[in-house]
Amino acid sequence: MNTLLKLSMLALLVSLASCGGGGGGGGGGGGSTTTPSTGGTTSTYGSYSSSNILASDFVSALNSVDSTYSSKVELYSNETLRSKTAGQDDWFVIYDAKFSEYKAVSLQYVRTIVYYDYYSNNKAVASEFRKIENNDVTAGNLNGDRYGNSYEVVDRQSSGYYQGRQSGYLYEDEVASTDVSLMAKEQEQSKFYSKAAKISFVYNVSLETSMSMVTLGSKIEKMLTRANGELTQEDQVALMGDMKTLTGVTLQEIQKAAQDPAAKEDVIAKIADKLGTSASNLEQKVLPEVFGITL
């Protein structure tokens, strides 16, 4: 196997296994004030939102903002009755430790909260949510927004159901699954999306790309485990195909780009377009840090 490819694959595996930066997705329009370049990218101060934030990410961010409090997710959106009601958003229920109460929150609402910062990040979402919440309380809405369309305080009934104080909606507390394999699968899926969201943020690539990266990293890990750290010829051929699918270029094109400035510009443009990122971010951050490639 080509040494460059092998090193690139291993670098990808290590990167995906250890990635732990902030989660979060899409950004809004940046402002005119620029910050120093970090890792090959330049951030601007302006309006952003976190379009890929998950319920677990939101609660983790709340805990970071609230400091000494430890809130937690009680029901995910796939467990709530309101989420299954036609015309309704995907709702999740949390125990809000700061106020010692339960709250139902629309996932779509959280993902559209606009805040001002130098980059897209979950902590800013949570901070802005607390500001909105405080404004609602000041306006006399003590149990969420006026009609419970975005978030609301809920009461846990003796029957095990949560009911919204503003909307009157019931948020179902389903019977815990006894299917161990199903529970394990759901936990694994949650970890997958959480890791993909973090990679999307850290390397400024599309969520679709980050999910492909996680999938490829897991595939490599399984191959190495099965073969005691050595990739077979069959594995190598398969991985070269996967790398081409992920990046949009062949290994030969990458090798040529390292020697030919004209080819380099073309290859970088192709890969950047395929990964959903900028050419400068690709060349200065993604290629060297994720794939172990310097052009």
N, C-alpha and C positions, 0 to 999 in steps of 0.2 A: 504494500500500500504506500502511496506517496506520503513522504514524511510530513509535508505541509498539511495535507488533509487530515492525517492522523492527529497531529497536534491541534488542529482546528476543532476536530470533533471532541477531543478531550477537554479543550478549553471551554467549549460550549457546555459540556456536561457539568463541569465544575461550576461554571457561572450560573447555570440554571438551578443547580442543587443548593447553592449558597445565597442566591439573590434574596435580599431582604429589605429593599428600599421602600419608600412610601408607596401606597397604592394610588389608584385614581386614574382618571382618563382624560377626557377631552378638555380643551382649553378654549376660552373665548378670545376676544380681540385684545392683543397686548397694547400697552400704552407707549408713551414716547420716551420714558426713562429707562435706560438700559443698565444692566448690572454686569459685573465682570464675567467673562466667559469661564464656564466651569465644565471640564471634561469635554471641551469641543463644542458646547452649545451655549447660546446666549439667551438669557431670560429677560423678559420685559415686564414692567409693572403694568397691570391692567386687569380687566375682568376675566374671570375663569369660572369653570364649573367642573365637577368630577363626574362625568357621564357614565363611568364604569364602576362606581363605588358599590360595594355590597353591604348588606345589613351588618355583617360582622365587622367590616371595615369602619362603618359609621360609628358603631358602639365603641370600638377600640379608640377611635379618634375622640369621641366624647370623654372617655376616661383620661385621655391625654390632656384634654382641655380642662376637665374638672379636677385634675390633680389627685386629690386623696380619695375620690369616690370611685366605685367599681360597679358600673352598670353592666347589664348582660342581655343578650337576646333571649326572649322567652319563646317566641314563635317566629319561624321564618315565613316568608311570603307564601311558600307552597303548603303551609300548614294552617293558614287563616281562611276562615269562611268568607270574609269580605273580598279576598282576592279572587274567589271563585264566582263572585256575583257579576253578572254581565254589566259592562260599562264602568266597572270599578278598577282602580289601580292595583298594583301588587303591594299589599300591606304586610308589615311585620310588627311584632309586639316586643317591647323591651321593658325591663325593669330599670327605671331611671333612679339610680342610687342618690343622685344629688337632691332630688325632691321626694324620695321615698314613695314613688308611685309608679304605676304602669302606664305606658304610652303606646299608642298605635301610630305608626308612621308610614306614609306612602313612599315606596322606594323611588318611584318616578319623581316625586317632589324633591327628595333629597338630591337626586341626580341633576336637577335643574336649578338648585340654589346657586346664585351668582355671588362671588366674593372677589375682593381685590387683593392681589398678591403678585409675586414675581414668577410664580409657576403654579400648576395644578397640584393640589395636595389635599388629603383627607382632613387633616387637622383644621384647615381653613374652613372646610364645609361645616364641621362640628362647631367651630367658633361662631360662624355666621348663623347657624341654627339657634344657638343660645341667644344671640342678639335678637333674632326674630321672635323667639319665645318670650324674651324679656319685654319687647315692645308690645306683644299681644297682652301680656299680664298687665302692663302699664295702662293699656287701653281698656282694661276690664274683662278681657277674655282669659279667665283663669284656667280653663281646661282645654286650651289649644286654639286653633284659629276658629273664627266665629261659627262655622258650620261643620267643622271636623272634616274638611275636604282634603287637608294636607297632613295634619297630625292632630291627635287629641289624647287626653287623659282617658284611661279606661279603668273600669272597676272589675275586679275578679269576683265572679259569682260563686256561690257555694257549689253549684253544679260543675264548676271547672271552666266555665266560659268567661271571656272578657267582653264587657259591653262598653261602647263608647259613650261618654257623657254628652258630647255635642251632637253626634250623628245618630246615636241610638243603635248603630250597627253592632252585631255580635261578631266577635273574633274567636273562632273555634279553637279549643284546646283539644286536639285530637288524641285518641288513645295511643300511647307509645307503641311503636312497632316492636314486635317480638322476633321479626325476621332479622337475625344477626347479619346475614350476608347483605341484605338490603341496606341496613344501617351503615355498614362498612363502606358500601358503594357510595352512599350519599355523603359520607364524611370525606371520602377520597375525591369526589367531584367538587366539594366545597374547597378543598385544599388546592385542587387544580386551578379553579377560577381565581382564587386568591393569589396564587403564585403568578398566574398570567397577568393579572391586573398590576401587580408590583413590577414585573418585568416591563410591561407597557409603559409605566411611568418612569422607571429608572433609565431605560434606554430610548425613551421617546419614539416608540414604534407603535403601529396599530395593534389593537387588541387581538385581531385575527392572527397577526404575525407572532405575537407573544405566545398565543395558544399553540401555534405550530412549533415554536421553540421548545416549550415545555414538553410537548408530545415527543419531539425528536430527542430531547434530553433523556426522557424516560426510556425510550427505545434503546438508546446507546447504553444506558445503565444496565438494562436487562441483558443486552448482548455481552457486555463485559463481565457481568456476574455469571452468566451461563458458561462463558468460555474462560473463566479464571483470569480475566484481564487482557486476554488476547482476542483480537477480532479475526474471524475467519475470512477467507477470500470472498465467500458469499456475502458475509456481513458488509465487507468493504464496498462491494459493488452496489448493494442495496443502499448504503449510506450516501454514496456518491450521487445516486439518483434522488435521494431525499434532500440533499444539499442543493441540488440543481432546482428542485421544486420549490424549496424555501427561498432561495436567493434569485432565481431566474437566470442564472448563468452557470456555466460548467467550470470545473476545476481548471481546465486548460485556458479558459478565458481569463480567470483570475491570475494564473501564472504569467500569461502574456501581458496583462495589465501592469504587473510588477516591473516589466522591462520596457514597456512602450507607453509614453505619456498620453498619446492619442487614444490608445486602447483603454488606458486607465480611466480617462474621463468618461468614456462610453460605458464601461463596466460599472463604475460608481453610480452613474445615472440610472442604469438598469436595476441594480440592486436596491437603490434608494426608493425607486418607484415601486418595486415589488414588496419591500418591507413597510412602505408607508411612512417614510421618514425623510429628512433632508439629506442632501449629499454631504454637507459638512459634518452633520451628526454621525452619519454612516462612517465616513472616513476617519474621523477623530475619536469616536467612541465605540460604536457598535462593532465594526470589524476587528479592531485590536483587542477590545475587552471581552467580546462574546465569542468571536471565531478565531482569535489568535492570529489574525492576518494584518499585515501592515503593507500598504501599497505605496 
